[in-house]
Amino acid sequence: MDLQTLGRTVWDRITPGAAPDPGWWLVLALAAALAAVVPGPLWRRARLAVTIVHELGHAGVGILVGRRFTGFVVSADMSGHAVTVGPRRGPGRVASTWAGYPAPALLGAALVQIALHGWARTALFVALAVLVLALLFSRSWHTAATVIVTAAAVGALWWWGSPALCALLTLAGGVFLLLGAWRHLGAVSRRGGRADDPGQLAELTPLPGWMWILSFALVLGACTAWAGQALIALLP
């Protein structure tokens, strides 16, 4: 394959296509996402994706508010942390600390809309680029391995997957992130430790942790409604 042909092939896989026809594939995608979120071994593995998005949410907002992102870690117990350098207190620190729990829900709802409107391959390419960049900021072998495996799966789907398969799995991934965000929020609500994001936000601001948990829930609820309306309208 010469460079010109390769360039055209890559471009074809980046540009958006026609929206897939609604039908059985919507139900299949929803069933796959639900199966990955229910308690069990599959969730313990799959939740790594939610953790990665959570940590990159901290990093992305931290960069937007002027903090310097130096790296992130995803631990073997599926927890993680991202490190941004900047003032120890202030609105920038609060914003970057707050961003973790809403990030999977926001991305998940966006992926649902993207999959339903023919932009799945474009989104997969962007996700692959972000994961390759995130690999440079991995601060443990486990984190690097997790990012590499995730990037390989996304890259393989983007390059070899048909438009219908890309749409199906992008939709399933979006619903999974949305449901996984609720599971993560439920876990931190029960645990309520000072080292968790709500506890840190309570130390950084006059507001108690439960108010920050409520703010997360409001964002997750809005994302769920946004995605749900689009799905219900197309279900057969």
N, CA, C and O of each residue as an XYZ file, in Angstrom:
944
protein
N       0.851     -1.199      0.000
C       0.000      0.000      0.000
C       0.881      1.241      0.000
O       1.690      1.430      0.908
N       0.725      2.107     -1.036
C       1.539      3.321     -1.093
C       0.958      4.371     -0.151
O      -0.131      4.207      0.400
N       1.718      5.458      0.017
C       1.329      6.483      0.990
C       0.016      7.157      0.615
O      -0.787      7.489      1.487
N      -0.201      7.357     -0.677
C      -1.440      8.002     -1.099
C      -2.655      7.137     -0.769
O      -3.673      7.623     -0.277
N      -2.520      5.844     -1.054
C      -3.624      4.923     -0.742
C      -3.839      4.829      0.759
O      -4.974      4.808      1.235
N      -2.727      4.771      1.509
C      -2.829      4.727      2.964
C      -3.515      5.971      3.503
O      -4.359      5.887      4.396
N      -3.148      7.134      2.953
C      -3.768      8.376      3.389
C      -5.267      8.393      3.136
O      -6.041      8.836      3.984
N      -5.680      7.904      1.952
C      -7.111      7.850      1.648
C      -7.830      6.876      2.578
O      -8.949      7.135      3.019
N      -7.173      5.752      2.869
C      -7.791      4.762      3.759
C      -7.976      5.327      5.155
O      -9.031      5.159      5.768
N      -6.937      6.004      5.661
C      -7.035      6.610      6.991
C      -8.126      7.675      7.000
O      -8.921      7.753      7.936
N      -8.158      8.496      5.947
C      -9.162      9.558      5.884
C     -10.580      8.982      5.867
O     -11.484      9.521      6.505
N     -10.766      7.879      5.128
C     -12.079      7.237      5.087
C     -12.507      6.755      6.471
O     -13.698      6.722      6.781
N     -11.534      6.382      7.300
C     -11.842      5.864      8.633
C     -11.959      6.975      9.672
O     -12.329      6.716     10.817
N     -11.649      8.203      9.281
C     -11.772      9.336     10.200
C     -13.060     10.110      9.957
O     -13.720     10.548     10.899
N     -13.408     10.273      8.689
C     -14.578     11.091      8.363
C     -15.861     10.386      8.791
O     -15.940      9.159      8.727
N     -16.857     11.140      9.224
C     -18.127     10.527      9.650
C     -18.871      9.922      8.478
O     -18.705     10.343      7.333
N     -19.694      8.930      8.778
C     -20.503      8.283      7.751
C     -21.975      8.445      8.046
O     -22.379      9.257      8.878
N     -22.761      7.660      7.350
C     -24.207      7.722      7.549
C     -24.575      7.114      8.900
O     -23.941      6.163      9.358
N     -25.583      7.662      9.516
C     -26.060      7.110     10.786
C     -26.634      5.723     10.555
O     -27.353      5.508      9.579
N     -26.328      4.777     11.439
C     -26.848      3.418     11.262
C     -28.365      3.376     11.449
O     -28.937      4.147     12.219
N     -28.994      2.459     10.727
C     -30.441      2.290     10.875
C     -30.758      1.721     12.251
O     -30.105      0.773     12.687
N     -31.739      2.278     12.939
C     -32.108      1.718     14.246
C     -32.670      0.314     14.081
O     -33.289     -0.007     13.066
N     -32.452     -0.493     15.066
C     -32.938     -1.863     14.989
C     -32.360     -2.712     16.099
O     -32.106     -2.236     17.205
N     -32.157     -3.980     15.782
C     -31.718     -4.950     16.778
C     -30.379     -4.582     17.386
O     -30.121     -4.909     18.544
N     -29.507     -3.899     16.621
C     -28.171     -3.597     17.128
C     -28.220     -2.686     18.355
O     -27.333     -2.742     19.206
N     -29.244     -1.855     18.445
C     -29.389     -1.008     19.633
C     -29.620     -1.869     20.877
O     -29.000     -1.645     21.916
N     -30.500     -2.836     20.768
C     -30.789     -3.726     21.889
C     -29.549     -4.533     22.250
O     -29.254     -4.726     23.429
N     -28.823     -5.005     21.239
C     -27.610     -5.780     21.483
C     -26.567     -4.950     22.219
O     -25.924     -5.441     23.147
N     -26.397     -3.699     21.813
C     -25.423     -2.826     22.466
C     -25.801     -2.565     23.921
O     -24.939     -2.584     24.800
N     -27.082     -2.323     24.178
C     -27.542     -2.089     25.545
C     -27.345     -3.330     26.407
O     -26.938     -3.225     27.564
N     -27.630     -4.500     25.852
C     -27.462     -5.745     26.601
C     -25.994     -5.984     26.940
O     -25.680     -6.424     28.046
N     -25.091     -5.697     26.000
C     -23.657     -5.881     26.247
C     -23.175     -4.947     27.349
O     -22.396     -5.352     28.212
N     -23.637     -3.696     27.322
C     -23.229     -2.741     28.351
C     -23.733     -3.159     29.728
O     -22.998     -3.075     30.711
N     -24.987     -3.609     29.800
C     -25.546     -4.050     31.077
C     -24.798     -5.259     31.616
O     -24.552     -5.357     32.819
N     -24.435     -6.183     30.725
C     -23.722     -7.387     31.153
C     -22.353     -7.047     31.734
O     -21.872     -7.735     32.634
N     -21.726     -5.992     31.223
C     -20.393     -5.613     31.711
C     -20.439     -4.887     33.043
O     -19.429     -4.819     33.744
N     -21.605     -4.341     33.406
C     -21.703     -3.536     34.625
C     -22.204     -4.340     35.817
O     -21.948     -3.967     36.962
N     -22.911     -5.432     35.567
C     -23.440     -6.205     36.693
C     -22.288     -6.775     37.515
O     -21.204     -7.006     36.980
N     -22.514     -7.009     38.829
C     -21.431     -7.504     39.673
C     -20.855     -8.821     39.155
O     -21.579     -9.690     38.670
N     -19.541     -8.942     39.271
C     -18.891    -10.169     38.834
C     -17.522     -9.902     38.249
O     -17.073     -8.757     38.207
N     -16.855    -10.951     37.796
C     -15.497    -10.815     37.262
C     -15.407     -9.859     36.083
O     -14.413     -9.146     35.945
N     -16.434     -9.829     35.223
C     -16.385     -8.959     34.050
C     -16.328     -7.494     34.453
O     -15.559     -6.725     33.876
N     -17.129     -7.097     35.435
C     -17.103     -5.717     35.902
C     -15.760     -5.372     36.523
O     -15.252     -4.272     36.305
N     -15.177     -6.276     37.285
C     -13.893     -5.987     37.930
C     -12.807     -5.699     36.906
O     -11.885     -4.930     37.177
N     -12.909     -6.308     35.737
C     -11.949     -6.022     34.671
C     -12.359     -4.782     33.875
O     -11.543     -3.903     33.597
N     -13.631     -4.734     33.519
C     -14.101     -3.673     32.633
C     -14.060     -2.298     33.297
O     -13.943     -1.286     32.606
N     -14.154     -2.247     34.624
C     -14.184     -0.947     35.295
C     -12.879     -0.183     35.137
O     -12.820      1.009     35.440
N     -11.822     -0.859     34.662
C     -10.579     -0.146     34.369
C     -10.827      1.005     33.392
O     -10.220      2.069     33.511
N     -11.730      0.784     32.420
C     -12.029      1.848     31.456
C     -12.632      3.055     32.147
O     -12.308      4.191     31.804
N     -13.512      2.822     33.121
C     -14.111      3.925     33.869
C     -13.044      4.655     34.680
O     -13.046      5.884     34.758
N     -12.135      3.894     35.280
C     -11.064      4.510     36.070
C     -10.156      5.368     35.194
O      -9.772      6.469     35.590
N      -9.812      4.871     34.003
C      -8.952      5.652     33.102
C      -9.621      6.967     32.730
O      -8.985      8.020     32.777
N     -10.905      6.917     32.360
C     -11.611      8.144     31.988
C     -11.711      9.086     33.191
O     -11.577     10.301     33.044
N     -11.946      8.522     34.382
C     -12.004      9.320     35.607
C     -10.709     10.095     35.799
O     -10.735     11.301     36.044
N      -9.572      9.403     35.688
C      -8.285     10.060     35.920
C      -7.961     11.058     34.816
O      -7.414     12.128     35.084
N      -8.297     10.710     33.572
C      -8.051     11.665     32.490
C      -8.988     12.871     32.593
O      -8.665     13.949     32.095
N     -10.144     12.694     33.236
C     -11.005     13.843     33.512
C     -10.335     14.822     34.449
O     -10.360     16.031     34.216
N      -9.726     14.298     35.525
C      -8.932     15.166     36.411
C      -7.867     15.902     35.613
O      -7.703     17.115     35.742
N      -7.141     15.146     34.783
C      -6.023     15.719     34.045
C      -6.484     16.775     33.043
O      -5.906     17.859     32.963
N      -7.536     16.448     32.274
C      -7.991     17.365     31.238
C      -8.466     18.691     31.796
O      -8.108     19.748     31.276
N      -9.269     18.647     32.848
C      -9.749     19.895     33.458
C      -8.594     20.622     34.141
O      -8.527     21.851     34.118
N      -7.679     19.852     34.755
C      -6.515     20.490     35.367
C      -5.724     21.295     34.355
O      -5.298     22.412     34.646
N      -5.524     20.737     33.166
C      -4.800     21.460     32.115
C      -5.583     22.692     31.681
O      -5.000     23.756     31.472
N      -6.897     22.558     31.543
C      -7.720     23.689     31.103
C      -7.678     24.857     32.081
O      -7.793     26.012     31.673
N      -7.512     24.563     33.371
C      -7.495     25.647     34.367
C      -6.068     26.081     34.696
O      -5.855     26.823     35.655
N      -5.094     25.630     33.918
C      -3.739     26.122     34.070
C      -2.814     25.295     34.939
O      -1.699     25.724     35.238
N      -3.257     24.118     35.350
C      -2.391     23.250     36.120
C      -1.563     22.382     35.168
O      -1.922     22.209     34.003
N      -0.453     21.842     35.676
C       0.432     21.013     34.843
C       0.223     19.550     35.173
O       0.401     19.127     36.315
N      -0.153     18.785     34.171
C      -0.401     17.351     34.334
C       0.928     16.611     34.242
O       1.629     16.713     33.236
N       1.276     15.866     35.290
C       2.572     15.177     35.310
C       2.454     13.664     35.191
O       3.459     13.000     34.937
N       1.267     13.098     35.364
C       1.129     11.656     35.208
C      -0.061     11.114     35.951
O      -0.689     11.811     36.748
N      -0.370      9.839     35.679
C      -1.471      9.188     36.382
C      -1.141      7.715     36.571
O      -0.300      7.152     35.871
N      -1.828      7.103     37.538
C      -1.602      5.705     37.885
C      -2.952      5.012     37.975
O      -3.890      5.536     38.576
N      -3.045      3.826     37.374
C      -4.183      2.935     37.568
C      -3.658      1.708     38.295
O      -2.830      0.973     37.757
N      -4.134      1.481     39.511
C      -3.594      0.429     40.363
C      -4.233     -0.918     40.052
O      -5.259     -0.996     39.376
N      -3.606     -1.976     40.561
C      -4.112     -3.321     40.329
C      -5.479     -3.546     40.956
O      -6.227     -4.416     40.510
N      -5.822     -2.760     42.000
C      -7.144     -2.888     42.621
C      -8.202     -2.060     41.903
O      -9.315     -1.897     42.402
N      -7.849     -1.537     40.727
C      -8.741     -0.773     39.849
C      -8.949      0.672     40.311
O      -9.724      1.401     39.692
N      -8.283      1.098     41.373
C      -8.329      2.503     41.757
C      -7.267      3.258     40.965
O      -6.490      2.653     40.226
N      -7.235      4.565     41.120
C      -6.232      5.335     40.396
C      -6.099      6.729     40.959
O      -6.883      7.148     41.810
N      -5.094      7.447     40.475
C      -4.964      8.856     40.818
C      -4.162      9.566     39.739
O      -3.245      9.001     39.143
N      -4.534     10.817     39.504
C      -3.829     11.672     38.560
C      -3.161     12.790     39.334
O      -3.678     13.243     40.355
N      -2.007     13.235     38.844
C      -1.243     14.277     39.529
C      -1.173     15.502     38.633
O      -0.654     15.440     37.518
N      -1.699     16.614     39.126
C      -1.535     17.900     38.460
C      -0.824     18.841     39.421
O      -1.090     18.844     40.623
N       0.067     19.625     38.881
C       0.888     20.518     39.692
C       0.369     21.934     39.552
O       0.127     22.413     38.444
N       0.201     22.600     40.681
C      -0.291     23.966     40.696
C      -0.588     24.375     42.121
O      -0.170     23.688     43.053
N      -1.301     25.478     42.322
C      -1.647     25.914     43.677
C      -2.372     24.817     44.448
O      -3.204     24.102     43.890
N      -2.053     24.688     45.730
C      -2.658     23.638     46.552
C      -4.126     23.898     46.831
O      -4.871     22.965     47.130
N      -4.549     25.138     46.739
C      -5.942     25.485     46.965
C      -6.381     26.436     45.858
O      -5.577     26.849     45.022
N      -7.665     26.777     45.866
C      -8.178     27.704     44.872
C      -9.107     27.034     43.881
O      -9.238     25.810     43.884
N      -9.759     27.824     43.027
C     -10.766     27.282     42.105
C     -10.203     26.267     41.113
O     -10.897     25.317     40.750
N      -8.955     26.449     40.668
C      -8.366     25.496     39.741
C      -8.220     24.115     40.353
O      -8.525     23.107     39.715
N      -7.751     24.074     41.591
C      -7.610     22.790     42.286
C      -8.981     22.152     42.516
O      -9.136     20.940     42.372
N      -9.965     22.965     42.871
C     -11.320     22.439     43.093
C     -11.887     21.873     41.799
O     -12.466     20.787     41.795
N     -11.721     22.608     40.696
C     -12.274     22.150     39.412
C     -11.641     20.833     38.972
O     -12.342     19.920     38.537
N     -10.315     20.733     39.084
C      -9.654     19.507     38.639
C      -9.997     18.328     39.545
O     -10.098     17.197     39.071
N     -10.178     18.578     40.838
C     -10.564     17.504     41.760
C     -12.001     17.055     41.507
O     -12.307     15.867     41.602
N     -12.871     17.993     41.190
C     -14.284     17.681     40.963
C     -14.507     16.888     39.680
O     -15.473     16.130     39.588
N     -13.639     17.048     38.695
C     -13.918     16.576     37.337
C     -13.923     15.063     37.184
O     -14.466     14.562     36.200
N     -13.341     14.317     38.114
C     -13.177     12.881     37.926
C     -14.467     12.105     37.782
O     -14.643     11.382     36.802
N     -15.373     12.238     38.735
C     -16.590     11.427     38.706
C     -17.546     11.785     37.574
O     -18.172     10.878     37.025
N     -17.695     13.051     37.191
C     -18.567     13.332     36.040
C     -17.984     12.891     34.699
O     -18.741     12.672     33.753
N     -16.655     12.755     34.588
C     -16.029     12.522     33.286
C     -16.561     11.278     32.562
O     -16.899     11.384     31.383
N     -16.652     10.099     33.207
C     -17.173      8.933     32.473
C     -18.601      9.118     31.985
O     -18.946      8.661     30.895
N     -19.435      9.783     32.780
C     -20.827      9.998     32.370
C     -20.909     10.962     31.190
O     -21.670     10.734     30.250
N     -20.131     12.033     31.241
C     -20.134     12.995     30.135
C     -19.642     12.347     28.850
O     -20.245     12.518     27.790
N     -18.533     11.595     28.947
C     -18.019     10.920     27.756
C     -18.991      9.847     27.288
O     -19.219      9.697     26.088
N     -19.563      9.102     28.225
C     -20.500      8.053     27.849
C     -21.706      8.591     27.104
O     -22.097      8.046     26.072
N     -22.302      9.665     27.625
C     -23.473     10.251     26.955
C     -23.094     10.793     25.583
O     -23.861     10.672     24.627
N     -21.906     11.394     25.487
C     -21.452     11.900     24.186
C     -21.251     10.759     23.195
O     -21.588     10.896     22.019
N     -20.705      9.634     23.657
C     -20.495      8.490     22.765
C     -21.818      7.917     22.266
O     -21.907      7.465     21.124
N     -22.833      7.932     23.104
C     -24.152      7.480     22.657
C     -24.632      8.342     21.487
O     -25.074      7.821     20.464
N     -24.540      9.655     21.648
C     -24.969     10.551     20.575
C     -24.111     10.368     19.331
O     -24.624     10.370     18.212
N     -22.814     10.210     19.525
C     -21.886     10.026     18.402
C     -22.215      8.759     17.633
O     -22.257      8.771     16.403
N     -22.450      7.661     18.350
C     -22.749      6.385     17.693
C     -24.046      6.449     16.901
O     -24.159      5.840     15.837
N     -25.014      7.178     17.414
C     -26.323      7.237     16.763
C     -26.352      8.195     15.574
O     -27.322      8.207     14.816
N     -25.297      8.999     15.404
C     -25.290      9.994     14.326
C     -24.147      9.786     13.336
O     -23.810     10.697     12.580
N     -23.548      8.589     13.336
C     -22.579      8.258     12.298
C     -21.157      8.709     12.536
O     -20.347      8.686     11.609
N     -20.824      9.120     13.753
C     -19.483      9.631     14.048
C     -18.638      8.630     14.833
O     -17.643      9.023     15.443
N     -19.005      7.353     14.835
C     -18.314      6.383     15.678
C     -16.839      6.250     15.311
O     -15.986      6.266     16.198
N     -16.523      6.120     14.029
C     -15.126      5.952     13.631
C     -14.295      7.189     13.951
O     -13.136      7.071     14.349
N     -14.872      8.362     13.784
C     -14.161      9.583     14.140
C     -13.825      9.594     15.624
O     -12.711      9.938     16.017
N     -14.801      9.214     16.444
C     -14.598      9.181     17.884
C     -13.539      8.150     18.278
O     -12.730      8.397     19.172
N     -13.548      6.998     17.610
C     -12.550      5.974     17.916
C     -11.141      6.458     17.595
O     -10.200      6.169     18.334
N     -10.993      7.190     16.502
C      -9.677      7.737     16.156
C      -9.209      8.737     17.204
O      -8.049      8.716     17.615
N     -10.112      9.610     17.633
C      -9.754     10.588     18.671
C      -9.393      9.865     19.967
O      -8.419     10.223     20.629
N     -10.177      8.848     20.329
C      -9.888      8.080     21.541
C      -8.523      7.409     21.459
O      -7.785      7.374     22.443
N      -8.190      6.876     20.288
C      -6.884      6.238     20.105
C      -5.760      7.251     20.285
O      -4.751      6.956     20.926
N      -5.932      8.442     19.720
C      -4.902      9.480     19.863
C      -4.731      9.889     21.331
O      -3.607     10.083     21.794
N      -5.840     10.019     22.057
C      -5.769     10.391     23.472
C      -5.070      9.299     24.278
O      -4.268      9.604     25.161
N      -5.359      8.044     23.988
C      -4.739      6.943     24.719
C      -3.238      6.868     24.440
O      -2.454      6.600     25.350
N      -2.839      7.099     23.204
C      -1.403      7.111     22.894
C      -0.721      8.237     23.656
O       0.374      8.047     24.186
N      -1.347      9.396     23.719
C      -0.788     10.506     24.489
C      -0.767     10.174     25.976
O       0.195     10.497     26.673
N      -1.832      9.525     26.465
C      -1.894      9.169     27.885
C      -0.794      8.186     28.262
O      -0.329      8.183     29.402
N      -0.375      7.354     27.319
C       0.694      6.396     27.600
C       1.972      7.105     28.038
O       2.726      6.585     28.861
N       2.213      8.292     27.487
C       3.409      9.057     27.843
C       3.371      9.527     29.290
O       4.411      9.845     29.867
N       2.177      9.573     29.880
C       2.033     10.061     31.251
C       1.744      8.935     32.239
O       1.427      9.191     33.401
N       1.854      7.693     31.780
C       1.647      6.557     32.681
C       2.827      6.465     33.644
O       3.984      6.567     33.237
N       2.520      6.271     34.919
C       3.570      6.294     35.930
C       3.731      4.950     36.644
O       4.252      4.897     37.758
N       3.286      3.875     36.009
C       3.540      2.532     36.538
C       3.409      1.552     35.387
O       2.768      1.842     34.377
N       4.033      0.373     35.553
C       3.951     -0.642     34.513
C       2.508     -1.117     34.338
O       2.074     -1.375     33.215
N       1.768     -1.233     35.432
C       0.377     -1.666     35.330
C      -0.453     -0.647     34.567
O      -1.303     -1.015     33.756
N      -0.208      0.628     34.823
C      -0.922      1.683     34.107
C      -0.596      1.637     32.626
O      -1.494      1.708     31.787
N       0.691      1.518     32.296
C       1.100      1.467     30.892
C       0.481      0.269     30.183
O      -0.005      0.394     29.059
N       0.498     -0.900     30.841
C      -0.080     -2.097     30.229
C      -1.576     -1.921     29.998
O      -2.100     -2.327     28.961
N      -2.266     -1.313     30.969
C      -3.706     -1.091     30.839
C      -4.002     -0.165     29.663
O      -4.916     -0.424     28.880
N      -3.235      0.909     29.541
C      -3.446      1.861     28.448
C      -3.128      1.212     27.107
O      -3.851      1.425     26.134
N      -2.057      0.421     27.041
C      -1.677     -0.231     25.785
C      -2.750     -1.203     25.328
O      -3.107     -1.222     24.150
N      -3.273     -2.015     26.252
C      -4.315     -2.980     25.890
C      -5.573     -2.251     25.419
O      -6.197     -2.648     24.435
N      -5.938     -1.190     26.122
C      -7.122     -0.425     25.737
C      -6.926      0.220     24.370
O      -7.822      0.185     23.527
N      -5.744      0.811     24.152
C      -5.456      1.448     22.862
C      -5.449      0.426     21.733
O      -5.929      0.710     20.635
N      -4.908     -0.761     21.994
C      -4.883     -1.801     20.965
C      -6.297     -2.214     20.582
O      -6.591     -2.404     19.401
N      -7.181     -2.355     21.580
C      -8.567     -2.738     21.295
C      -9.283     -1.649     20.502
O      -9.990     -1.942     19.538
N      -9.098     -0.397     20.906
C      -9.734      0.721     20.199
C      -9.174      0.836     18.783
O      -9.922      1.041     17.827
N      -7.853      0.703     18.657
C      -7.230      0.808     17.340
C      -7.672     -0.294     16.394
O      -7.910     -0.041     15.213
N      -7.783     -1.517     16.903
C      -8.218     -2.630     16.061
C      -9.659     -2.430     15.588
O      -9.987     -2.695     14.432
N     -10.503     -1.964     16.491
C     -11.894     -1.710     16.101
C     -11.959     -0.601     15.061
O     -12.698     -0.713     14.082
N     -11.198      0.463     15.260
C     -11.211      1.592     14.320
C     -10.722      1.163     12.942
O     -11.307      1.570     11.938
N      -9.674      0.358     12.864
C      -9.062      0.035     11.587
C      -9.805     -1.091     10.854
O     -10.022     -1.009      9.645
N     -10.189     -2.132     11.585
C     -10.758     -3.307     10.934
C     -12.276     -3.433     11.081
O     -12.912     -4.182     10.340
N     -12.847     -2.715     12.020
C     -14.277     -2.855     12.244
C     -15.103     -2.213     11.147
O     -14.742     -1.161     10.621
N     -16.202     -2.843     10.809
C     -17.131     -2.246      9.846
C     -17.827     -1.050     10.491
O     -17.846     -0.940     11.717
N     -18.400     -0.152      9.687
C     -19.126      0.983     10.277
C     -20.208      0.543     11.265
O     -20.404      1.181     12.300
N     -20.914     -0.557     10.940
C     -21.972     -1.025     11.839
C     -21.385     -1.530     13.152
O     -21.916     -1.239     14.224
N     -20.284     -2.291     13.072
C     -19.659     -2.803     14.292
C     -19.096     -1.664     15.128
O     -19.213     -1.676     16.353
N     -18.485     -0.679     14.477
C     -17.955      0.478     15.207
C     -19.070      1.214     15.932
O     -18.907      1.622     17.082
N     -20.213      1.385     15.256
C     -21.344      2.069     15.883
C     -21.871      1.269     17.062
O     -22.157      1.827     18.121
N     -21.999     -0.048     16.876
C     -22.534     -0.903     17.939
C     -21.644     -0.846     19.185
O     -22.137     -0.635     20.294
N     -20.337     -1.034     19.002
C     -19.441     -1.083     20.150
C     -19.211      0.302     20.751
O     -18.994      0.419     21.957
N     -19.256      1.347     19.934
C     -19.162      2.698     20.484
C     -20.380      3.000     21.347
O     -20.257      3.582     22.425
N     -21.550      2.603     20.870
C     -22.762      2.792     21.668
C     -22.688      1.985     22.961
O     -23.005      2.495     24.035
N     -22.267      0.718     22.855
C     -22.135     -0.113     24.053
C     -21.139      0.489     25.024
O     -21.368      0.489     26.234
N     -20.019      1.009     24.494
C     -19.033      1.648     25.360
C     -19.578      2.881     26.042
O     -19.293      3.123     27.215
N     -20.367      3.671     25.312
C     -20.949      4.864     25.914
C     -21.914      4.531     27.037
O     -21.869      5.142     28.106
N     -22.799      3.549     26.791
C     -23.749      3.149     27.833
C     -23.005      2.549     29.021
O     -23.367      2.789     30.173
N     -21.959      1.765     28.736
C     -21.166      1.181     29.815
C     -20.523      2.265     30.683
O     -20.573      2.176     31.909
N     -19.923      3.281     30.071
C     -19.310      4.357     30.851
C     -20.351      5.098     31.682
O     -20.091      5.478     32.823
N     -21.521      5.299     31.104
C     -22.590      5.996     31.819
C     -23.044      5.193     33.038
O     -23.173      5.739     34.134
N     -23.286      3.895     32.843
C     -23.695      3.046     33.963
C     -22.548      2.866     34.953
O     -22.764      2.846     36.165
N     -21.333      2.734     34.433
C     -20.178      2.599     35.308
C     -19.954      3.827     36.165
O     -19.502      3.718     37.304
N     -20.270      5.007     35.623
C     -20.158      6.231     36.415
C     -21.080      6.185     37.627
O     -20.707      6.618     38.717
N     -22.292      5.655     37.426
C     -23.230      5.513     38.553
C     -22.705      4.524     39.574
O     -22.839      4.751     40.776
N     -22.109      3.429     39.120
C     -21.553      2.443     40.055
C     -20.404      3.039     40.855
O     -20.302      2.821     42.062
N     -19.547      3.787     40.185
C     -18.442      4.433     40.894
C     -18.959      5.444     41.915
O     -18.439      5.535     43.027
N     -19.975      6.192     41.536
C     -20.539      7.173     42.463
C     -21.173      6.477     43.659
O     -21.033      6.933     44.794
N     -21.870      5.374     43.407
C     -22.454      4.626     44.517
C     -21.399      4.111     45.471
O     -21.599      4.117     46.685
N     -20.265      3.662     44.926
C     -19.191      3.143     45.773
C     -18.589      4.241     46.640
O     -18.356      4.031     47.830
N     -18.337      5.407     46.057
C     -17.724      6.477     46.853
C     -18.733      7.044     47.853
O     -18.339      7.529     48.913
N     -20.022      6.991     47.533
C     -21.038      7.466     48.478
C     -21.087      6.583     49.718
O     -21.279      7.078     50.828
N     -20.912      5.275     49.531
C     -20.916      4.357     50.675
C     -19.611      4.432     51.470
O     -19.607      4.334     52.697
N     -18.519      4.605     50.752
C     -17.205      4.580     51.406
C     -16.929      5.872     52.164
O     -16.626      5.849     53.357
N     -17.036      6.989     51.472
C     -16.939      8.296     52.102
C     -15.637      8.585     52.822
O     -15.661      9.204     53.886
N     -14.494      8.160     52.283
C     -13.218      8.407     52.926
C     -12.687      9.805     52.645
O     -13.064     10.437     51.659
N     -11.812     10.279     53.516
C     -11.234     11.614     53.337
C     -10.341     11.682     52.115
O     -10.164     12.758     51.543
N      -9.766     10.541     51.694
C      -8.878     10.540     50.536
C      -9.638     10.534     49.217
O      -9.063     10.809     48.164
N     -10.937     10.220     49.271
C     -11.734     10.227     48.041
C     -12.011     11.655     47.599
O     -11.842     12.602     48.367
N     -12.439     11.794     46.348
C     -12.659     13.135     45.799
C     -13.627     13.980     46.625
O     -13.315     15.142     46.887
N     -14.795     13.459     47.055
C     -15.686     14.300     47.873
C     -15.032     14.747     49.175
O     -15.242     15.876     49.618
N     -14.236     13.862     49.795
C     -13.542     14.241     51.016
C     -12.509     15.324     50.776
O     -12.370     16.246     51.580
N     -11.783     15.216     49.669
C     -10.805     16.250     49.341
C     -11.486     17.577     49.043
O     -11.005     18.634     49.452
N     -12.615     17.522     48.327
C     -13.348     18.753     48.015
C     -13.893     19.395     49.290
O     -13.948     20.621     49.394
N     -14.295     18.571     50.260
C     -14.764     19.115     51.538
C     -13.647     19.834     52.277
O     -13.895     20.819     52.971
N     -12.416     19.347     52.131
C     -11.284     20.013     52.769
C     -10.877     21.288     52.034
O     -10.348     22.221     52.638
N     -11.129     21.318     50.724
C     -10.730     22.477     49.921
C     -11.754     23.605     49.957
O     -11.425     24.744     49.628
N     -12.999     23.303     50.355
C     -14.086     24.271     50.291
C     -14.892     24.214     51.596
O     -14.692     23.308     52.405
N     -15.790     25.165     51.803
C     -16.658     25.115     52.987
C     -17.783     24.092     52.876
O     -18.477     23.842     53.862
N     -17.982     23.497     51.708
C     -19.106     22.596     51.488
C     -18.773     21.189     51.962
O     -17.646     20.729     51.779
N     -19.733     20.499     52.569
C     -19.488     19.116     53.015
C     -19.426     18.153     51.835
O     -19.851     18.480     50.728
N     -18.892     16.969     52.088
C     -18.736     15.980     51.030
C     -20.028     15.570     50.377
O     -20.059     15.331     49.170
N     -21.133     15.479     51.165
C     -22.384     15.007     50.586
C     -22.915     15.966     49.523
O     -23.611     15.544     48.600
N     -22.590     17.256     49.650
C     -23.035     18.213     48.636
C     -22.273     18.016     47.327
O     -22.821     18.208     46.242
N     -21.015     17.636     47.444
C     -20.250     17.354     46.238
C     -20.744     16.074     45.584
O     -20.800     15.988     44.357
N     -21.102     15.081     46.384
C     -21.686     13.862     45.825
C     -22.995     14.182     45.109
O     -23.280     13.631     44.045
N     -23.796     15.084     45.704
C     -25.034     15.509     45.054
C     -24.745     16.198     43.727
O     -25.470     15.993     42.754
N     -23.696     17.010     43.676
C     -23.351     17.680     42.415
C     -22.965     16.660     41.347
O     -23.318     16.822     40.179
N     -22.239     15.606     41.741
C     -21.919     14.540     40.797
C     -23.197     13.880     40.284
O     -23.348     13.648     39.084
N     -24.117     13.581     41.208
C     -25.351     12.899     40.843
C     -26.185     13.735     39.875
O     -26.809     13.185     38.968
N     -26.202     15.048     40.056
C     -26.958     15.913     39.147
C     -26.396     15.858     37.736
O     -27.148     15.808     36.763
N     -25.065     15.866     37.627
C     -24.444     15.781     36.301
C     -24.719     14.421     35.679
O     -25.058     14.331     34.498
N     -24.575     13.365     36.468
C     -24.843     12.024     35.950
C     -26.307     11.877     35.522
O     -26.606     11.236     34.514
N     -27.208     12.474     36.294
C     -28.618     12.424     35.927
C     -28.896     13.137     34.618
O     -29.662     12.643     33.790
N     -28.274     14.307     34.421
C     -28.458     15.046     33.171
C     -27.905     14.262     31.987
O     -28.526     14.218     30.925
N     -26.745     13.647     32.166
C     -26.148     12.845     31.098
C     -27.025     11.635     30.772
O     -27.203     11.288     29.604
N     -27.569     10.999     31.802
C     -28.439      9.848     31.597
C     -29.700     10.243     30.834
O     -30.143      9.522     29.940
N     -30.277     11.393     31.189
C     -31.473     11.858     30.489
C     -31.162     12.178     29.036
O     -31.955     11.860     28.150
N     -30.023     12.802     28.779
C     -29.631     13.167     27.411
C     -29.467     11.913     26.548
O     -29.995     11.835     25.439
N     -28.732     10.943     27.072
C     -28.528      9.705     26.327
C     -29.815      8.893     26.235
O     -30.118      8.318     25.189
N     -30.571      8.846     27.329
C     -31.784      8.046     27.353
C     -32.826      8.504     26.359
O     -33.487      7.682     25.724
N     -32.979      9.808     26.218
C     -33.951     10.328     25.259
C     -33.615      9.897     23.841
O     -34.498      9.525     23.068
N     -32.321      9.949     23.502
C     -31.903      9.557     22.162
C     -32.122      8.072     21.911
O     -32.515      7.672     20.815
N     -31.865      7.250     22.937
C     -32.019      5.799     22.784
C     -33.487      5.386     22.703
O     -33.872      4.571     21.865
N     -34.293      5.960     23.584
C     -35.720      5.590     23.620
C     -36.385      5.938     22.280
O     -37.250      5.206     21.800
N     -35.974      7.053     21.691
C     -36.591      7.465     20.428
C     -36.300      6.503     19.285
O     -37.035      6.464     18.298
N     -35.212      5.713     19.420
C     -34.802      4.848     18.314
C     -35.013      3.351     18.586
O     -34.849      2.522     17.690
N     -35.374      3.018     19.820
C     -35.567      1.601     20.121
C     -36.707      1.026     19.289
O     -37.741      1.673     19.123
N     -36.524     -0.203     18.756
C     -37.584     -0.768     17.916
C     -38.812     -1.139     18.732
O     -39.797     -1.628     18.178
